[in-house]
Amino acid sequence: MQDKIRYQLTAHAATVMAERNISTAWVERVLQNPERTKPDDNDPELHHALGRISERDDRMLRVVYNMTVKPWRIVTAYFDRGQRAKS
């Protein structure tokens, strides 16, 4: 079993997660076991983790985070309409 990832939410991330009804459990699940990861196109300190959320019709949750700091800093999270989950 993997160690739990330690992270903190920025104020922006906490706000948008509440507005978008994104649970911290989903964010943790995507960070712990992403289907895909990629570096940010503009900021070399940021990474994107993507994972399906079965509780939301397998929509893809994108979590943008800074893993160069400890604990990791979650910048934002959103359901990515451009990423279609494949069954």
PDB file with one MODEL, atoms N, CA, C and O in Angstrom:
MODEL        1
ATOM      1  N   MET A   1       0.844  -1.190   0.000  1.00  0.00           N
ATOM      2  CA  MET A   1       0.000   0.000   0.000  1.00  0.00           C
ATOM      3  C   MET A   1       0.881   1.243   0.000  1.00  0.00           C
ATOM      4  O   MET A   1       1.864   1.325   0.737  1.00  0.00           O
ATOM      5  N   GLN A   2       0.514   2.207  -0.836  1.00  0.00           N
ATOM      6  CA  GLN A   2       1.282   3.436  -0.931  1.00  0.00           C
ATOM      7  C   GLN A   2       1.010   4.332   0.270  1.00  0.00           C
ATOM      8  O   GLN A   2      -0.060   4.302   0.877  1.00  0.00           O
ATOM      9  N   ASP A   3       2.038   5.138   0.586  1.00  0.00           N
ATOM     10  CA  ASP A   3       1.836   6.154   1.612  1.00  0.00           C
ATOM     11  C   ASP A   3       0.831   7.176   1.094  1.00  0.00           C
ATOM     12  O   ASP A   3       0.739   7.432  -0.107  1.00  0.00           O
ATOM     13  N   LYS A   4       0.088   7.747   2.020  1.00  0.00           N
ATOM     14  CA  LYS A   4      -0.866   8.793   1.643  1.00  0.00           C
ATOM     15  C   LYS A   4      -0.099  10.034   1.206  1.00  0.00           C
ATOM     16  O   LYS A   4       0.871  10.440   1.846  1.00  0.00           O
ATOM     17  N   ILE A   5      -0.548  10.627   0.110  1.00  0.00           N
ATOM     18  CA  ILE A   5       0.083  11.848  -0.396  1.00  0.00           C
ATOM     19  C   ILE A   5      -0.325  13.006   0.492  1.00  0.00           C
ATOM     20  O   ILE A   5      -1.507  13.213   0.766  1.00  0.00           O
ATOM     21  N   ARG A   6       0.672  13.759   0.939  1.00  0.00           N
ATOM     22  CA  ARG A   6       0.388  14.938   1.752  1.00  0.00           C
ATOM     23  C   ARG A   6       0.258  16.134   0.818  1.00  0.00           C
ATOM     24  O   ARG A   6       1.086  16.351  -0.066  1.00  0.00           O
ATOM     25  N   TYR A   7      -0.804  16.902   1.040  1.00  0.00           N
ATOM     26  CA  TYR A   7      -1.073  18.056   0.188  1.00  0.00           C
ATOM     27  C   TYR A   7      -1.795  19.116   0.992  1.00  0.00           C
ATOM     28  O   TYR A   7      -2.309  18.856   2.079  1.00  0.00           O
ATOM     29  N   GLN A   8      -1.822  20.319   0.435  1.00  0.00           N
ATOM     30  CA  GLN A   8      -2.650  21.393   0.993  1.00  0.00           C
ATOM     31  C   GLN A   8      -3.366  22.060  -0.169  1.00  0.00           C
ATOM     32  O   GLN A   8      -2.862  22.099  -1.292  1.00  0.00           O
ATOM     33  N   LEU A   9      -4.526  22.571   0.114  1.00  0.00           N
ATOM     34  CA  LEU A   9      -5.310  23.277  -0.894  1.00  0.00           C
ATOM     35  C   LEU A   9      -5.001  24.765  -0.834  1.00  0.00           C
ATOM     36  O   LEU A   9      -4.905  25.336   0.253  1.00  0.00           O
ATOM     37  N   THR A  10      -4.846  25.389  -1.980  1.00  0.00           N
ATOM     38  CA  THR A  10      -4.793  26.847  -1.993  1.00  0.00           C
ATOM     39  C   THR A  10      -6.213  27.344  -1.717  1.00  0.00           C
ATOM     40  O   THR A  10      -7.173  26.580  -1.815  1.00  0.00           O
ATOM     41  N   ALA A  11      -6.340  28.612  -1.375  1.00  0.00           N
ATOM     42  CA  ALA A  11      -7.671  29.185  -1.148  1.00  0.00           C
ATOM     43  C   ALA A  11      -8.515  29.058  -2.418  1.00  0.00           C
ATOM     44  O   ALA A  11      -9.707  28.760  -2.350  1.00  0.00           O
ATOM     45  N   HIS A  12      -7.893  29.283  -3.566  1.00  0.00           N
ATOM     46  CA  HIS A  12      -8.616  29.153  -4.834  1.00  0.00           C
ATOM     47  C   HIS A  12      -9.124  27.727  -5.021  1.00  0.00           C
ATOM     48  O   HIS A  12     -10.285  27.526  -5.380  1.00  0.00           O
ATOM     49  N   ALA A  13      -8.273  26.745  -4.784  1.00  0.00           N
ATOM     50  CA  ALA A  13      -8.675  25.341  -4.960  1.00  0.00           C
ATOM     51  C   ALA A  13      -9.836  24.993  -4.037  1.00  0.00           C
ATOM     52  O   ALA A  13     -10.794  24.350  -4.465  1.00  0.00           O
ATOM     53  N   ALA A  14      -9.763  25.404  -2.791  1.00  0.00           N
ATOM     54  CA  ALA A  14     -10.843  25.106  -1.844  1.00  0.00           C
ATOM     55  C   ALA A  14     -12.159  25.735  -2.306  1.00  0.00           C
ATOM     56  O   ALA A  14     -13.217  25.114  -2.211  1.00  0.00           O
ATOM     57  N   THR A  15     -12.086  26.956  -2.801  1.00  0.00           N
ATOM     58  CA  THR A  15     -13.291  27.656  -3.264  1.00  0.00           C
ATOM     59  C   THR A  15     -13.906  26.962  -4.472  1.00  0.00           C
ATOM     60  O   THR A  15     -15.105  26.683  -4.488  1.00  0.00           O
ATOM     61  N   VAL A  16     -13.083  26.682  -5.490  1.00  0.00           N
ATOM     62  CA  VAL A  16     -13.652  26.093  -6.704  1.00  0.00           C
ATOM     63  C   VAL A  16     -14.106  24.661  -6.479  1.00  0.00           C
ATOM     64  O   VAL A  16     -15.067  24.219  -7.109  1.00  0.00           O
ATOM     65  N   MET A  17     -13.448  23.935  -5.607  1.00  0.00           N
ATOM     66  CA  MET A  17     -13.892  22.573  -5.301  1.00  0.00           C
ATOM     67  C   MET A  17     -15.275  22.607  -4.649  1.00  0.00           C
ATOM     68  O   MET A  17     -16.131  21.783  -4.967  1.00  0.00           O
ATOM     69  N   ALA A  18     -15.490  23.542  -3.753  1.00  0.00           N
ATOM     70  CA  ALA A  18     -16.804  23.674  -3.112  1.00  0.00           C
ATOM     71  C   ALA A  18     -17.855  24.073  -4.145  1.00  0.00           C
ATOM     72  O   ALA A  18     -18.950  23.510  -4.165  1.00  0.00           O
ATOM     73  N   GLU A  19     -17.531  25.039  -4.999  1.00  0.00           N
ATOM     74  CA  GLU A  19     -18.476  25.495  -6.014  1.00  0.00           C
ATOM     75  C   GLU A  19     -18.826  24.386  -7.010  1.00  0.00           C
ATOM     76  O   GLU A  19     -19.954  24.309  -7.497  1.00  0.00           O
ATOM     77  N   ARG A  20     -17.846  23.534  -7.303  1.00  0.00           N
ATOM     78  CA  ARG A  20     -18.031  22.488  -8.319  1.00  0.00           C
ATOM     79  C   ARG A  20     -18.408  21.138  -7.716  1.00  0.00           C
ATOM     80  O   ARG A  20     -18.494  20.136  -8.426  1.00  0.00           O
ATOM     81  N   ASN A  21     -18.629  21.117  -6.420  1.00  0.00           N
ATOM     82  CA  ASN A  21     -18.977  19.872  -5.718  1.00  0.00           C
ATOM     83  C   ASN A  21     -17.967  18.759  -5.976  1.00  0.00           C
ATOM     84  O   ASN A  21     -18.334  17.627  -6.292  1.00  0.00           O
ATOM     85  N   ILE A  22     -16.688  19.105  -5.835  1.00  0.00           N
ATOM     86  CA  ILE A  22     -15.601  18.141  -5.988  1.00  0.00           C
ATOM     87  C   ILE A  22     -15.099  17.791  -4.594  1.00  0.00           C
ATOM     88  O   ILE A  22     -14.652  18.665  -3.851  1.00  0.00           O
ATOM     89  N   SER A  23     -15.173  16.536  -4.251  1.00  0.00           N
ATOM     90  CA  SER A  23     -14.769  16.129  -2.904  1.00  0.00           C
ATOM     91  C   SER A  23     -13.256  15.959  -2.805  1.00  0.00           C
ATOM     92  O   SER A  23     -12.586  15.645  -3.789  1.00  0.00           O
ATOM     93  N   THR A  24     -12.740  16.170  -1.614  1.00  0.00           N
ATOM     94  CA  THR A  24     -11.309  15.965  -1.397  1.00  0.00           C
ATOM     95  C   THR A  24     -10.942  14.494  -1.593  1.00  0.00           C
ATOM     96  O   THR A  24      -9.816  14.187  -1.984  1.00  0.00           O
ATOM     97  N   ALA A  25     -11.872  13.591  -1.329  1.00  0.00           N
ATOM     98  CA  ALA A  25     -11.604  12.162  -1.548  1.00  0.00           C
ATOM     99  C   ALA A  25     -11.320  11.890  -3.026  1.00  0.00           C
ATOM    100  O   ALA A  25     -10.454  11.077  -3.350  1.00  0.00           O
ATOM    101  N   TRP A  26     -12.043  12.565  -3.923  1.00  0.00           N
ATOM    102  CA  TRP A  26     -11.802  12.385  -5.358  1.00  0.00           C
ATOM    103  C   TRP A  26     -10.441  12.936  -5.750  1.00  0.00           C
ATOM    104  O   TRP A  26      -9.715  12.318  -6.529  1.00  0.00           O
ATOM    105  N   VAL A  27     -10.095  14.103  -5.209  1.00  0.00           N
ATOM    106  CA  VAL A  27      -8.789  14.704  -5.488  1.00  0.00           C
ATOM    107  C   VAL A  27      -7.688  13.754  -5.014  1.00  0.00           C
ATOM    108  O   VAL A  27      -6.726  13.505  -5.739  1.00  0.00           O
ATOM    109  N   GLU A  28      -7.830  13.232  -3.808  1.00  0.00           N
ATOM    110  CA  GLU A  28      -6.838  12.298  -3.275  1.00  0.00           C
ATOM    111  C   GLU A  28      -6.728  11.047  -4.142  1.00  0.00           C
ATOM    112  O   GLU A  28      -5.629  10.558  -4.402  1.00  0.00           O
ATOM    113  N   ARG A  29      -7.869  10.537  -4.586  1.00  0.00           N
ATOM    114  CA  ARG A  29      -7.880   9.335  -5.432  1.00  0.00           C
ATOM    115  C   ARG A  29      -7.117   9.581  -6.731  1.00  0.00           C
ATOM    116  O   ARG A  29      -6.327   8.740  -7.160  1.00  0.00           O
ATOM    117  N   VAL A  30      -7.354  10.737  -7.357  1.00  0.00           N
ATOM    118  CA  VAL A  30      -6.669  11.052  -8.614  1.00  0.00           C
ATOM    119  C   VAL A  30      -5.179  11.252  -8.376  1.00  0.00           C
ATOM    120  O   VAL A  30      -4.363  10.795  -9.178  1.00  0.00           O
ATOM    121  N   LEU A  31      -4.811  11.919  -7.299  1.00  0.00           N
ATOM    122  CA  LEU A  31      -3.385  12.112  -7.004  1.00  0.00           C
ATOM    123  C   LEU A  31      -2.689  10.786  -6.699  1.00  0.00           C
ATOM    124  O   LEU A  31      -1.550  10.568  -7.113  1.00  0.00           O
ATOM    125  N   GLN A  32      -3.369   9.914  -5.985  1.00  0.00           N
ATOM    126  CA  GLN A  32      -2.788   8.633  -5.575  1.00  0.00           C
ATOM    127  C   GLN A  32      -2.638   7.674  -6.756  1.00  0.00           C
ATOM    128  O   GLN A  32      -1.671   6.917  -6.837  1.00  0.00           O
ATOM    129  N   ASN A  33      -3.611   7.720  -7.668  1.00  0.00           N
ATOM    130  CA  ASN A  33      -3.617   6.757  -8.759  1.00  0.00           C
ATOM    131  C   ASN A  33      -4.143   7.395 -10.049  1.00  0.00           C
ATOM    132  O   ASN A  33      -5.223   7.037 -10.519  1.00  0.00           O
ATOM    133  N   PRO A  34      -3.390   8.332 -10.621  1.00  0.00           N
ATOM    134  CA  PRO A  34      -3.870   9.018 -11.822  1.00  0.00           C
ATOM    135  C   PRO A  34      -3.864   8.089 -13.040  1.00  0.00           C
ATOM    136  O   PRO A  34      -3.023   7.198 -13.159  1.00  0.00           O
ATOM    137  N   GLU A  35      -4.812   8.320 -13.930  1.00  0.00           N
ATOM    138  CA  GLU A  35      -4.786   7.598 -15.206  1.00  0.00           C
ATOM    139  C   GLU A  35      -3.722   8.195 -16.120  1.00  0.00           C
ATOM    140  O   GLU A  35      -3.079   7.488 -16.896  1.00  0.00           O
ATOM    141  N   ARG A  36      -3.549   9.503 -16.012  1.00  0.00           N
ATOM    142  CA  ARG A  36      -2.531  10.204 -16.791  1.00  0.00           C
ATOM    143  C   ARG A  36      -1.984  11.357 -15.972  1.00  0.00           C
ATOM    144  O   ARG A  36      -2.669  11.906 -15.109  1.00  0.00           O
ATOM    145  N   THR A  37      -0.747  11.716 -16.253  1.00  0.00           N
ATOM    146  CA  THR A  37      -0.156  12.931 -15.698  1.00  0.00           C
ATOM    147  C   THR A  37       0.577  13.641 -16.828  1.00  0.00           C
ATOM    148  O   THR A  37       1.007  13.024 -17.803  1.00  0.00           O
ATOM    149  N   LYS A  38       0.705  14.936 -16.672  1.00  0.00           N
ATOM    150  CA  LYS A  38       1.464  15.704 -17.657  1.00  0.00           C
ATOM    151  C   LYS A  38       1.943  16.996 -17.018  1.00  0.00           C
ATOM    152  O   LYS A  38       1.285  17.534 -16.127  1.00  0.00           O
ATOM    153  N   PRO A  39       3.080  17.493 -17.468  1.00  0.00           N
ATOM    154  CA  PRO A  39       3.529  18.794 -16.964  1.00  0.00           C
ATOM    155  C   PRO A  39       2.647  19.901 -17.528  1.00  0.00           C
ATOM    156  O   PRO A  39       2.053  19.751 -18.595  1.00  0.00           O
ATOM    157  N   ASP A  40       2.569  21.001 -16.811  1.00  0.00           N
ATOM    158  CA  ASP A  40       1.815  22.159 -17.265  1.00  0.00           C
ATOM    159  C   ASP A  40       2.517  22.772 -18.477  1.00  0.00           C
ATOM    160  O   ASP A  40       3.745  22.783 -18.556  1.00  0.00           O
ATOM    161  N   ASP A  41       1.735  23.271 -19.404  1.00  0.00           N
ATOM    162  CA  ASP A  41       2.300  23.866 -20.618  1.00  0.00           C
ATOM    163  C   ASP A  41       3.029  25.177 -20.358  1.00  0.00           C
ATOM    164  O   ASP A  41       3.923  25.546 -21.120  1.00  0.00           O
ATOM    165  N   ASN A  42       2.661  25.888 -19.291  1.00  0.00           N
ATOM    166  CA  ASN A  42       3.211  27.224 -19.055  1.00  0.00           C
ATOM    167  C   ASN A  42       4.075  27.353 -17.816  1.00  0.00           C
ATOM    168  O   ASN A  42       4.998  28.166 -17.795  1.00  0.00           O
ATOM    169  N   ASP A  43       3.798  26.572 -16.787  1.00  0.00           N
ATOM    170  CA  ASP A  43       4.510  26.708 -15.516  1.00  0.00           C
ATOM    171  C   ASP A  43       5.247  25.408 -15.203  1.00  0.00           C
ATOM    172  O   ASP A  43       4.601  24.391 -14.952  1.00  0.00           O
ATOM    173  N   PRO A  44       6.571  25.412 -15.210  1.00  0.00           N
ATOM    174  CA  PRO A  44       7.326  24.174 -15.005  1.00  0.00           C
ATOM    175  C   PRO A  44       7.167  23.569 -13.603  1.00  0.00           C
ATOM    176  O   PRO A  44       7.519  22.409 -13.391  1.00  0.00           O
ATOM    177  N   GLU A  45       6.651  24.328 -12.666  1.00  0.00           N
ATOM    178  CA  GLU A  45       6.451  23.786 -11.317  1.00  0.00           C
ATOM    179  C   GLU A  45       5.141  23.020 -11.174  1.00  0.00           C
ATOM    180  O   GLU A  45       4.949  22.297 -10.196  1.00  0.00           O
ATOM    181  N   LEU A  46       4.230  23.175 -12.150  1.00  0.00           N
ATOM    182  CA  LEU A  46       2.914  22.561 -12.027  1.00  0.00           C
ATOM    183  C   LEU A  46       2.799  21.284 -12.849  1.00  0.00           C
ATOM    184  O   LEU A  46       3.402  21.141 -13.912  1.00  0.00           O
ATOM    185  N   HIS A  47       2.001  20.363 -12.317  1.00  0.00           N
ATOM    186  CA  HIS A  47       1.669  19.121 -13.013  1.00  0.00           C
ATOM    187  C   HIS A  47       0.161  18.941 -12.992  1.00  0.00           C
ATOM    188  O   HIS A  47      -0.540  19.514 -12.157  1.00  0.00           O
ATOM    189  N   HIS A  48      -0.326  18.134 -13.929  1.00  0.00           N
ATOM    190  CA  HIS A  48      -1.744  17.812 -14.033  1.00  0.00           C
ATOM    191  C   HIS A  48      -1.899  16.316 -13.844  1.00  0.00           C
ATOM    192  O   HIS A  48      -1.165  15.529 -14.442  1.00  0.00           O
ATOM    193  N   ALA A  49      -2.847  15.925 -13.018  1.00  0.00           N
ATOM    194  CA  ALA A  49      -3.209  14.523 -12.860  1.00  0.00           C
ATOM    195  C   ALA A  49      -4.663  14.392 -13.283  1.00  0.00           C
ATOM    196  O   ALA A  49      -5.502  15.210 -12.907  1.00  0.00           O
ATOM    197  N   LEU A  50      -4.956  13.368 -14.062  1.00  0.00           N
ATOM    198  CA  LEU A  50      -6.319  13.142 -14.538  1.00  0.00           C
ATOM    199  C   LEU A  50      -6.782  11.754 -14.153  1.00  0.00           C
ATOM    200  O   LEU A  50      -6.027  10.785 -14.222  1.00  0.00           O
ATOM    201  N   GLY A  51      -8.043  11.676 -13.744  1.00  0.00           N
ATOM    202  CA  GLY A  51      -8.620  10.392 -13.399  1.00  0.00           C
ATOM    203  C   GLY A  51     -10.130  10.432 -13.493  1.00  0.00           C
ATOM    204  O   GLY A  51     -10.756  11.473 -13.291  1.00  0.00           O
ATOM    205  N   ARG A  52     -10.701   9.289 -13.802  1.00  0.00           N
ATOM    206  CA  ARG A  52     -12.162   9.172 -13.896  1.00  0.00           C
ATOM    207  C   ARG A  52     -12.786   9.143 -12.513  1.00  0.00           C
ATOM    208  O   ARG A  52     -12.227   8.579 -11.571  1.00  0.00           O
ATOM    209  N   ILE A  53     -13.941   9.755 -12.409  1.00  0.00           N
ATOM    210  CA  ILE A  53     -14.708   9.730 -11.166  1.00  0.00           C
ATOM    211  C   ILE A  53     -16.018   9.004 -11.463  1.00  0.00           C
ATOM    212  O   ILE A  53     -16.919   9.555 -12.095  1.00  0.00           O
ATOM    213  N   SER A  54     -16.108   7.759 -10.997  1.00  0.00           N
ATOM    214  CA  SER A  54     -17.283   6.930 -11.306  1.00  0.00           C
ATOM    215  C   SER A  54     -18.560   7.535 -10.731  1.00  0.00           C
ATOM    216  O   SER A  54     -19.636   7.392 -11.312  1.00  0.00           O
ATOM    217  N   GLU A  55     -18.440   8.208  -9.592  1.00  0.00           N
ATOM    218  CA  GLU A  55     -19.609   8.823  -8.961  1.00  0.00           C
ATOM    219  C   GLU A  55     -20.161   9.993  -9.771  1.00  0.00           C
ATOM    220  O   GLU A  55     -21.264  10.468  -9.503  1.00  0.00           O
ATOM    221  N   ARG A  56     -19.417  10.447 -10.736  1.00  0.00           N
ATOM    222  CA  ARG A  56     -19.852  11.556 -11.609  1.00  0.00           C
ATOM    223  C   ARG A  56     -19.855  11.110 -13.071  1.00  0.00           C
ATOM    224  O   ARG A  56     -19.355  11.814 -13.948  1.00  0.00           O
ATOM    225  N   ASP A  57     -20.418   9.947 -13.314  1.00  0.00           N
ATOM    226  CA  ASP A  57     -20.583   9.415 -14.677  1.00  0.00           C
ATOM    227  C   ASP A  57     -19.264   9.275 -15.426  1.00  0.00           C
ATOM    228  O   ASP A  57     -19.197   9.526 -16.630  1.00  0.00           O
ATOM    229  N   ASP A  58     -18.219   8.876 -14.715  1.00  0.00           N
ATOM    230  CA  ASP A  58     -16.888   8.662 -15.298  1.00  0.00           C
ATOM    231  C   ASP A  58     -16.298   9.906 -15.956  1.00  0.00           C
ATOM    232  O   ASP A  58     -15.479   9.806 -16.870  1.00  0.00           O
ATOM    233  N   ARG A  59     -16.719  11.072 -15.486  1.00  0.00           N
ATOM    234  CA  ARG A  59     -16.111  12.308 -15.984  1.00  0.00           C
ATOM    235  C   ARG A  59     -14.665  12.369 -15.513  1.00  0.00           C
ATOM    236  O   ARG A  59     -14.316  11.825 -14.466  1.00  0.00           O
ATOM    237  N   MET A  60     -13.824  13.042 -16.304  1.00  0.00           N
ATOM    238  CA  MET A  60     -12.402  13.147 -15.990  1.00  0.00           C
ATOM    239  C   MET A  60     -12.149  14.356 -15.083  1.00  0.00           C
ATOM    240  O   MET A  60     -12.448  15.496 -15.438  1.00  0.00           O
ATOM    241  N   LEU A  61     -11.600  14.075 -13.924  1.00  0.00           N
ATOM    242  CA  LEU A  61     -11.217  15.135 -12.994  1.00  0.00           C
ATOM    243  C   LEU A  61      -9.764  15.490 -13.244  1.00  0.00           C
ATOM    244  O   LEU A  61      -8.894  14.618 -13.248  1.00  0.00           O
ATOM    245  N   ARG A  62      -9.506  16.763 -13.450  1.00  0.00           N
ATOM    246  CA  ARG A  62      -8.141  17.259 -13.621  1.00  0.00           C
ATOM    247  C   ARG A  62      -7.752  17.983 -12.337  1.00  0.00           C
ATOM    248  O   ARG A  62      -8.447  18.894 -11.889  1.00  0.00           O
ATOM    249  N   VAL A  63      -6.641  17.567 -11.759  1.00  0.00           N
ATOM    250  CA  VAL A  63      -6.100  18.189 -10.552  1.00  0.00           C
ATOM    251  C   VAL A  63      -4.764  18.815 -10.936  1.00  0.00           C
ATOM    252  O   VAL A  63      -3.857  18.123 -11.399  1.00  0.00           O
ATOM    253  N   VAL A  64      -4.649  20.118 -10.743  1.00  0.00           N
ATOM    254  CA  VAL A  64      -3.415  20.836 -11.049  1.00  0.00           C
ATOM    255  C   VAL A  64      -2.720  21.111  -9.724  1.00  0.00           C
ATOM    256  O   VAL A  64      -3.309  21.679  -8.804  1.00  0.00           O
ATOM    257  N   TYR A  65      -1.455  20.699  -9.641  1.00  0.00           N
ATOM    258  CA  TYR A  65      -0.750  20.765  -8.362  1.00  0.00           C
ATOM    259  C   TYR A  65       0.723  21.084  -8.550  1.00  0.00           C
ATOM    260  O   TYR A  65       1.296  20.870  -9.618  1.00  0.00           O
ATOM    261  N   ASN A  66       1.317  21.597  -7.490  1.00  0.00           N
ATOM    262  CA  ASN A  66       2.744  21.877  -7.449  1.00  0.00           C
ATOM    263  C   ASN A  66       3.374  20.824  -6.560  1.00  0.00           C
ATOM    264  O   ASN A  66       3.142  20.809  -5.351  1.00  0.00           O
ATOM    265  N   MET A  67       4.176  19.933  -7.153  1.00  0.00           N
ATOM    266  CA  MET A  67       4.804  18.885  -6.363  1.00  0.00           C
ATOM    267  C   MET A  67       6.254  19.206  -6.017  1.00  0.00           C
ATOM    268  O   MET A  67       6.980  18.353  -5.506  1.00  0.00           O
ATOM    269  N   THR A  68       6.675  20.448  -6.298  1.00  0.00           N
ATOM    270  CA  THR A  68       8.033  20.848  -5.936  1.00  0.00           C
ATOM    271  C   THR A  68       8.104  21.336  -4.494  1.00  0.00           C
ATOM    272  O   THR A  68       9.190  21.600  -3.980  1.00  0.00           O
ATOM    273  N   VAL A  69       6.956  21.456  -3.844  1.00  0.00           N
ATOM    274  CA  VAL A  69       6.897  21.884  -2.452  1.00  0.00           C
ATOM    275  C   VAL A  69       6.339  20.745  -1.605  1.00  0.00           C
ATOM    276  O   VAL A  69       5.647  19.863  -2.114  1.00  0.00           O
ATOM    277  N   LYS A  70       6.639  20.772  -0.335  1.00  0.00           N
ATOM    278  CA  LYS A  70       6.115  19.769   0.599  1.00  0.00           C
ATOM    279  C   LYS A  70       5.330  20.489   1.670  1.00  0.00           C
ATOM    280  O   LYS A  70       5.886  21.392   2.296  1.00  0.00           O
ATOM    281  N   PRO A  71       4.079  20.156   1.927  1.00  0.00           N
ATOM    282  CA  PRO A  71       3.292  19.202   1.151  1.00  0.00           C
ATOM    283  C   PRO A  71       2.954  19.767  -0.220  1.00  0.00           C
ATOM    284  O   PRO A  71       3.058  20.970  -0.457  1.00  0.00           O
ATOM    285  N   TRP A  72       2.543  18.868  -1.127  1.00  0.00           N
ATOM    286  CA  TRP A  72       2.127  19.315  -2.448  1.00  0.00           C
ATOM    287  C   TRP A  72       1.031  20.360  -2.309  1.00  0.00           C
ATOM    288  O   TRP A  72       0.218  20.300  -1.387  1.00  0.00           O
ATOM    289  N   ARG A  73       1.011  21.311  -3.224  1.00  0.00           N
ATOM    290  CA  ARG A  73       0.006  22.378  -3.181  1.00  0.00           C
ATOM    291  C   ARG A  73      -0.959  22.198  -4.346  1.00  0.00           C
ATOM    292  O   ARG A  73      -0.560  22.261  -5.509  1.00  0.00           O
ATOM    293  N   ILE A  74      -2.236  21.974  -4.025  1.00  0.00           N
ATOM    294  CA  ILE A  74      -3.270  21.841  -5.042  1.00  0.00           C
ATOM    295  C   ILE A  74      -3.680  23.247  -5.473  1.00  0.00           C
ATOM    296  O   ILE A  74      -4.116  24.052  -4.650  1.00  0.00           O
ATOM    297  N   VAL A  75      -3.540  23.535  -6.761  1.00  0.00           N
ATOM    298  CA  VAL A  75      -3.834  24.859  -7.293  1.00  0.00           C
ATOM    299  C   VAL A  75      -5.298  24.955  -7.710  1.00  0.00           C
ATOM    300  O   VAL A  75      -5.964  25.950  -7.426  1.00  0.00           O
ATOM    301  N   THR A  76      -5.800  23.916  -8.386  1.00  0.00           N
ATOM    302  CA  THR A  76      -7.198  23.892  -8.824  1.00  0.00           C
ATOM    303  C   THR A  76      -7.594  22.469  -9.165  1.00  0.00           C
ATOM    304  O   THR A  76      -6.744  21.589  -9.303  1.00  0.00           O
ATOM    305  N   ALA A  77      -8.883  22.257  -9.299  1.00  0.00           N
ATOM    306  CA  ALA A  77      -9.418  20.961  -9.725  1.00  0.00           C
ATOM    307  C   ALA A  77     -10.723  21.227 -10.462  1.00  0.00           C
ATOM    308  O   ALA A  77     -11.532  22.057 -10.048  1.00  0.00           O
ATOM    309  N   TYR A  78     -10.908  20.511 -11.551  1.00  0.00           N
ATOM    310  CA  TYR A  78     -12.137  20.691 -12.320  1.00  0.00           C
ATOM    311  C   TYR A  78     -12.386  19.479 -13.202  1.00  0.00           C
ATOM    312  O   TYR A  78     -11.470  18.729 -13.538  1.00  0.00           O
ATOM    313  N   PHE A  79     -13.659  19.307 -13.572  1.00  0.00           N
ATOM    314  CA  PHE A  79     -14.004  18.264 -14.520  1.00  0.00           C
ATOM    315  C   PHE A  79     -13.695  18.791 -15.903  1.00  0.00           C
ATOM    316  O   PHE A  79     -14.257  19.796 -16.337  1.00  0.00           O
ATOM    317  N   ASP A  80     -12.799  18.110 -16.594  1.00  0.00           N
ATOM    318  CA  ASP A  80     -12.281  18.569 -17.877  1.00  0.00           C
ATOM    319  C   ASP A  80     -13.197  18.115 -19.003  1.00  0.00           C
ATOM    320  O   ASP A  80     -13.226  16.935 -19.355  1.00  0.00           O
ATOM    321  N   ARG A  81     -13.930  19.042 -19.554  1.00  0.00           N
ATOM    322  CA  ARG A  81     -14.873  18.727 -20.633  1.00  0.00           C
ATOM    323  C   ARG A  81     -14.158  18.311 -21.905  1.00  0.00           C
ATOM    324  O   ARG A  81     -14.741  17.629 -22.748  1.00  0.00           O
ATOM    325  N   GLY A  82     -12.901  18.713 -22.056  1.00  0.00           N
ATOM    326  CA  GLY A  82     -12.135  18.351 -23.245  1.00  0.00           C
ATOM    327  C   GLY A  82     -11.602  16.930 -23.203  1.00  0.00           C
ATOM    328  O   GLY A  82     -11.158  16.406 -24.224  1.00  0.00           O
ATOM    329  N   GLN A  83     -11.639  16.304 -22.044  1.00  0.00           N
ATOM    330  CA  GLN A  83     -11.149  14.934 -21.893  1.00  0.00           C
ATOM    331  C   GLN A  83     -12.343  14.018 -21.729  1.00  0.00           C
ATOM    332  O   GLN A  83     -13.037  14.073 -20.713  1.00  0.00           O
ATOM    333  N   ARG A  84     -12.579  13.205 -22.687  1.00  0.00           N
ATOM    334  CA  ARG A  84     -13.681  12.255 -22.622  1.00  0.00           C
ATOM    335  C   ARG A  84     -13.152  10.944 -22.069  1.00  0.00           C
ATOM    336  O   ARG A  84     -12.175  10.390 -22.573  1.00  0.00           O
ATOM    337  N   ALA A  85     -13.802  10.459 -21.036  1.00  0.00           N
ATOM    338  CA  ALA A  85     -13.426   9.170 -20.457  1.00  0.00           C
ATOM    339  C   ALA A  85     -13.790   8.064 -21.440  1.00  0.00           C
ATOM    340  O   ALA A  85     -14.893   8.036 -21.984  1.00  0.00           O
ATOM    341  N   LYS A  86     -12.855   7.164 -21.654  1.00  0.00           N
ATOM    342  CA  LYS A  86     -13.107   6.041 -22.555  1.00  0.00           C
ATOM    343  C   LYS A  86     -13.415   4.815 -21.718  1.00  0.00           C
ATOM    344  O   LYS A  86     -12.690   4.503 -20.773  1.00  0.00           O
ATOM    345  N   SER A  87     -14.477   4.128 -22.060  1.00  0.00           N
ATOM    346  CA  SER A  87     -14.857   2.936 -21.317  1.00  0.00           C
ATOM    347  C   SER A  87     -13.995   1.757 -21.705  1.00  0.00           C
ATOM    348  O   SER A  87     -14.175   0.660 -21.176  1.00  0.00           O
TER     349      SER A  87
ENDMDL
END
